Structures are given as C-alpha cells and as structure tokens.
C-alpha cells in the first residue's frame, strides 16, 4: 500500500506479512540505483526500482517523519505535540 511520496515521486510503501508491517522506500525513478552506500532489501523487478527498508512498523516510520519535520523547523525532536 502506498503511504507517501518524496519530492522526486518515489513512494513509501507499507508491505504487510503475517507478523508485522514493514515500511519501504521505493526508488522507482532509480535516484539511488548507483549509490554504493545503500543496499536494497527487495531487488527491483521489470526495471521498477529497488525497495529499501526504512522502518519495521508504521509507528516507527511516523515518528521518524515527525522528528524530521521538527528538525527542519528547529524544534526539539521529542516535541510531538505541536
């Protein structure tokens, strides 16, 4: 399930198995295809781009997004109430 996108139109995807949902970054535009520092978690199929694990559950992903937004606004990263 698509749950978000970055400015380059690459998506964040929620993939659920029988035990837990995982959140992946889908590099469908191949923005990071040649970045030696990144190792993909799910290899691309039919030239659609690799997927990279970013969180082991949705709550962790959501908290990472909030922390990033707070940092960009100069707020403490533990300030989740505003």
CNS distance restraints for C-alpha pairs under 8 A (distance, minus, plus):
assign (resid   1 and name CA) (resid  13 and name CA) 5.48 0.50 0.50
assign (resid   1 and name CA) (resid  14 and name CA) 5.11 0.50 0.50
assign (resid   1 and name CA) (resid  15 and name CA) 6.56 0.50 0.50
assign (resid   2 and name CA) (resid  11 and name CA) 6.57 0.50 0.50
assign (resid   2 and name CA) (resid  12 and name CA) 5.93 0.50 0.50
assign (resid   2 and name CA) (resid  13 and name CA) 4.54 0.50 0.50
assign (resid   2 and name CA) (resid  14 and name CA) 6.31 0.50 0.50
assign (resid   3 and name CA) (resid  11 and name CA) 7.46 0.50 0.50
assign (resid   3 and name CA) (resid  12 and name CA) 5.62 0.50 0.50
assign (resid   3 and name CA) (resid  13 and name CA) 5.66 0.50 0.50
assign (resid   3 and name CA) (resid  14 and name CA) 6.55 0.50 0.50
assign (resid   4 and name CA) (resid  11 and name CA) 5.66 0.50 0.50
assign (resid   4 and name CA) (resid  12 and name CA) 4.94 0.50 0.50
assign (resid   4 and name CA) (resid  13 and name CA) 7.21 0.50 0.50
assign (resid   5 and name CA) (resid   9 and name CA) 5.71 0.50 0.50
assign (resid   5 and name CA) (resid  10 and name CA) 5.46 0.50 0.50
assign (resid   5 and name CA) (resid  11 and name CA) 4.18 0.50 0.50
assign (resid   5 and name CA) (resid  12 and name CA) 5.71 0.50 0.50
assign (resid   6 and name CA) (resid  10 and name CA) 5.52 0.50 0.50
assign (resid   6 and name CA) (resid  11 and name CA) 6.38 0.50 0.50
assign (resid   6 and name CA) (resid  12 and name CA) 7.92 0.50 0.50
assign (resid   8 and name CA) (resid  29 and name CA) 7.76 0.50 0.50
assign (resid   9 and name CA) (resid  29 and name CA) 7.64 0.50 0.50
assign (resid  10 and name CA) (resid  25 and name CA) 7.41 0.50 0.50
assign (resid  10 and name CA) (resid  26 and name CA) 5.89 0.50 0.50
assign (resid  10 and name CA) (resid  27 and name CA) 5.52 0.50 0.50
assign (resid  10 and name CA) (resid  28 and name CA) 5.71 0.50 0.50
assign (resid  10 and name CA) (resid  29 and name CA) 6.49 0.50 0.50
assign (resid  11 and name CA) (resid  25 and name CA) 6.01 0.50 0.50
assign (resid  11 and name CA) (resid  26 and name CA) 5.21 0.50 0.50
assign (resid  11 and name CA) (resid  27 and name CA) 7.18 0.50 0.50
assign (resid  11 and name CA) (resid  28 and name CA) 7.58 0.50 0.50
assign (resid  12 and name CA) (resid  23 and name CA) 6.72 0.50 0.50
assign (resid  12 and name CA) (resid  24 and name CA) 5.62 0.50 0.50
assign (resid  12 and name CA) (resid  25 and name CA) 4.61 0.50 0.50
assign (resid  12 and name CA) (resid  26 and name CA) 5.98 0.50 0.50
assign (resid  13 and name CA) (resid  23 and name CA) 5.57 0.50 0.50
assign (resid  13 and name CA) (resid  24 and name CA) 5.17 0.50 0.50
assign (resid  13 and name CA) (resid  25 and name CA) 6.33 0.50 0.50
assign (resid  13 and name CA) (resid  26 and name CA) 6.84 0.50 0.50
assign (resid  14 and name CA) (resid  21 and name CA) 6.40 0.50 0.50
assign (resid  14 and name CA) (resid  22 and name CA) 5.71 0.50 0.50
assign (resid  14 and name CA) (resid  23 and name CA) 4.63 0.50 0.50
assign (resid  14 and name CA) (resid  24 and name CA) 6.50 0.50 0.50
assign (resid  14 and name CA) (resid  58 and name CA) 7.65 0.50 0.50
assign (resid  15 and name CA) (resid  21 and name CA) 5.56 0.50 0.50
assign (resid  15 and name CA) (resid  22 and name CA) 5.31 0.50 0.50
assign (resid  15 and name CA) (resid  23 and name CA) 6.34 0.50 0.50
assign (resid  15 and name CA) (resid  24 and name CA) 7.54 0.50 0.50
assign (resid  16 and name CA) (resid  20 and name CA) 5.87 0.50 0.50
assign (resid  16 and name CA) (resid  21 and name CA) 4.02 0.50 0.50
assign (resid  16 and name CA) (resid  22 and name CA) 6.14 0.50 0.50
assign (resid  17 and name CA) (resid  21 and name CA) 6.22 0.50 0.50
assign (resid  20 and name CA) (resid  56 and name CA) 7.62 0.50 0.50
assign (resid  20 and name CA) (resid  57 and name CA) 6.89 0.50 0.50
assign (resid  21 and name CA) (resid  56 and name CA) 6.70 0.50 0.50
assign (resid  21 and name CA) (resid  57 and name CA) 5.33 0.50 0.50
assign (resid  21 and name CA) (resid  58 and name CA) 6.95 0.50 0.50
assign (resid  22 and name CA) (resid  53 and name CA) 7.24 0.50 0.50
assign (resid  22 and name CA) (resid  54 and name CA) 7.97 0.50 0.50
assign (resid  22 and name CA) (resid  55 and name CA) 6.05 0.50 0.50
assign (resid  22 and name CA) (resid  56 and name CA) 4.65 0.50 0.50
assign (resid  22 and name CA) (resid  57 and name CA) 5.09 0.50 0.50
assign (resid  22 and name CA) (resid  58 and name CA) 7.01 0.50 0.50
assign (resid  23 and name CA) (resid  53 and name CA) 6.10 0.50 0.50
assign (resid  23 and name CA) (resid  54 and name CA) 5.77 0.50 0.50
assign (resid  23 and name CA) (resid  55 and name CA) 5.13 0.50 0.50
assign (resid  23 and name CA) (resid  56 and name CA) 6.29 0.50 0.50
assign (resid  23 and name CA) (resid  57 and name CA) 6.34 0.50 0.50
assign (resid  23 and name CA) (resid  58 and name CA) 6.53 0.50 0.50
assign (resid  23 and name CA) (resid  61 and name CA) 6.96 0.50 0.50
assign (resid  24 and name CA) (resid  51 and name CA) 5.84 0.50 0.50
assign (resid  24 and name CA) (resid  52 and name CA) 5.17 0.50 0.50
assign (resid  24 and name CA) (resid  53 and name CA) 4.38 0.50 0.50
assign (resid  24 and name CA) (resid  54 and name CA) 5.34 0.50 0.50
assign (resid  24 and name CA) (resid  55 and name CA) 7.03 0.50 0.50
assign (resid  25 and name CA) (resid  51 and name CA) 5.47 0.50 0.50
assign (resid  25 and name CA) (resid  52 and name CA) 5.06 0.50 0.50
assign (resid  25 and name CA) (resid  53 and name CA) 6.40 0.50 0.50
assign (resid  25 and name CA) (resid  54 and name CA) 6.48 0.50 0.50
assign (resid  26 and name CA) (resid  49 and name CA) 6.57 0.50 0.50
assign (resid  26 and name CA) (resid  50 and name CA) 6.03 0.50 0.50
assign (resid  26 and name CA) (resid  51 and name CA) 4.46 0.50 0.50
assign (resid  26 and name CA) (resid  52 and name CA) 6.55 0.50 0.50
assign (resid  27 and name CA) (resid  31 and name CA) 6.26 0.50 0.50
assign (resid  27 and name CA) (resid  32 and name CA) 6.66 0.50 0.50
assign (resid  27 and name CA) (resid  33 and name CA) 7.59 0.50 0.50
assign (resid  27 and name CA) (resid  49 and name CA) 5.07 0.50 0.50
assign (resid  27 and name CA) (resid  50 and name CA) 5.54 0.50 0.50
assign (resid  27 and name CA) (resid  51 and name CA) 6.16 0.50 0.50
assign (resid  27 and name CA) (resid  52 and name CA) 7.86 0.50 0.50
assign (resid  28 and name CA) (resid  48 and name CA) 5.30 0.50 0.50
assign (resid  28 and name CA) (resid  49 and name CA) 4.19 0.50 0.50
assign (resid  28 and name CA) (resid  50 and name CA) 6.89 0.50 0.50
assign (resid  29 and name CA) (resid  48 and name CA) 7.74 0.50 0.50
assign (resid  29 and name CA) (resid  49 and name CA) 6.64 0.50 0.50
assign (resid  30 and name CA) (resid  49 and name CA) 5.72 0.50 0.50
assign (resid  30 and name CA) (resid  50 and name CA) 7.72 0.50 0.50
assign (resid  32 and name CA) (resid  38 and name CA) 7.69 0.50 0.50
assign (resid  33 and name CA) (resid  49 and name CA) 7.58 0.50 0.50
assign (resid  33 and name CA) (resid  50 and name CA) 7.51 0.50 0.50
assign (resid  39 and name CA) (resid  52 and name CA) 7.43 0.50 0.50
assign (resid  40 and name CA) (resid  50 and name CA) 5.92 0.50 0.50
assign (resid  40 and name CA) (resid  51 and name CA) 5.80 0.50 0.50
assign (resid  40 and name CA) (resid  52 and name CA) 4.95 0.50 0.50
assign (resid  40 and name CA) (resid  53 and name CA) 7.70 0.50 0.50
assign (resid  41 and name CA) (resid  50 and name CA) 7.49 0.50 0.50
assign (resid  41 and name CA) (resid  51 and name CA) 5.88 0.50 0.50
assign (resid  41 and name CA) (resid  52 and name CA) 5.11 0.50 0.50
assign (resid  41 and name CA) (resid  53 and name CA) 6.15 0.50 0.50
assign (resid  42 and name CA) (resid  50 and name CA) 5.87 0.50 0.50
assign (resid  42 and name CA) (resid  51 and name CA) 5.01 0.50 0.50
assign (resid  42 and name CA) (resid  52 and name CA) 6.74 0.50 0.50
assign (resid  43 and name CA) (resid  49 and name CA) 7.40 0.50 0.50
assign (resid  43 and name CA) (resid  50 and name CA) 4.91 0.50 0.50
assign (resid  43 and name CA) (resid  51 and name CA) 6.59 0.50 0.50
assign (resid  44 and name CA) (resid  48 and name CA) 5.56 0.50 0.50
assign (resid  44 and name CA) (resid  49 and name CA) 4.64 0.50 0.50
assign (resid  44 and name CA) (resid  50 and name CA) 4.36 0.50 0.50
assign (resid  44 and name CA) (resid  51 and name CA) 7.12 0.50 0.50
assign (resid  45 and name CA) (resid  49 and name CA) 7.15 0.50 0.50
assign (resid  45 and name CA) (resid  50 and name CA) 8.00 0.50 0.50
assign (resid  54 and name CA) (resid  61 and name CA) 7.11 0.50 0.50
assign (resid  55 and name CA) (resid  60 and name CA) 5.99 0.50 0.50
assign (resid  55 and name CA) (resid  61 and name CA) 5.34 0.50 0.50
assign (resid  56 and name CA) (resid  60 and name CA) 7.02 0.50 0.50
assign (resid  56 and name CA) (resid  61 and name CA) 7.81 0.50 0.50
assign (resid  57 and name CA) (resid  61 and name CA) 6.53 0.50 0.50
assign (resid  58 and name CA) (resid  62 and name CA) 6.05 0.50 0.50
assign (resid  59 and name CA) (resid  63 and name CA) 6.15 0.50 0.50
assign (resid  60 and name CA) (resid  64 and name CA) 6.21 0.50 0.50
assign (resid  61 and name CA) (resid  65 and name CA) 6.35 0.50 0.50
assign (resid  62 and name CA) (resid  66 and name CA) 6.32 0.50 0.50
assign (resid  63 and name CA) (resid  67 and name CA) 6.08 0.50 0.50
assign (resid  64 and name CA) (resid  68 and name CA) 6.17 0.50 0.50
assign (resid  65 and name CA) (resid  69 and name CA) 6.23 0.50 0.50
assign (resid  66 and name CA) (resid  70 and name CA) 6.11 0.50 0.50
assign (resid  66 and name CA) (resid  77 and name CA) 7.87 0.50 0.50
assign (resid  66 and name CA) (resid  80 and name CA) 6.85 0.50 0.50
assign (resid  67 and name CA) (resid  71 and name CA) 6.14 0.50 0.50
assign (resid  67 and name CA) (resid  77 and name CA) 4.91 0.50 0.50
assign (resid  67 and name CA) (resid  78 and name CA) 7.13 0.50 0.50
assign (resid  67 and name CA) (resid  80 and name CA) 7.80 0.50 0.50
assign (resid  68 and name CA) (resid  72 and name CA) 6.24 0.50 0.50
assign (resid  68 and name CA) (resid  77 and name CA) 7.64 0.50 0.50
assign (resid  69 and name CA) (resid  73 and name CA) 6.33 0.50 0.50
assign (resid  70 and name CA) (resid  74 and name CA) 6.07 0.50 0.50
assign (resid  70 and name CA) (resid  75 and name CA) 4.84 0.50 0.50
assign (resid  70 and name CA) (resid  76 and name CA) 6.46 0.50 0.50
assign (resid  70 and name CA) (resid  77 and name CA) 5.73 0.50 0.50
assign (resid  70 and name CA) (resid  79 and name CA) 7.33 0.50 0.50
assign (resid  71 and name CA) (resid  75 and name CA) 5.64 0.50 0.50
assign (resid  71 and name CA) (resid  76 and name CA) 6.77 0.50 0.50
assign (resid  71 and name CA) (resid  77 and name CA) 6.21 0.50 0.50
assign (resid  75 and name CA) (resid  79 and name CA) 6.86 0.50 0.50
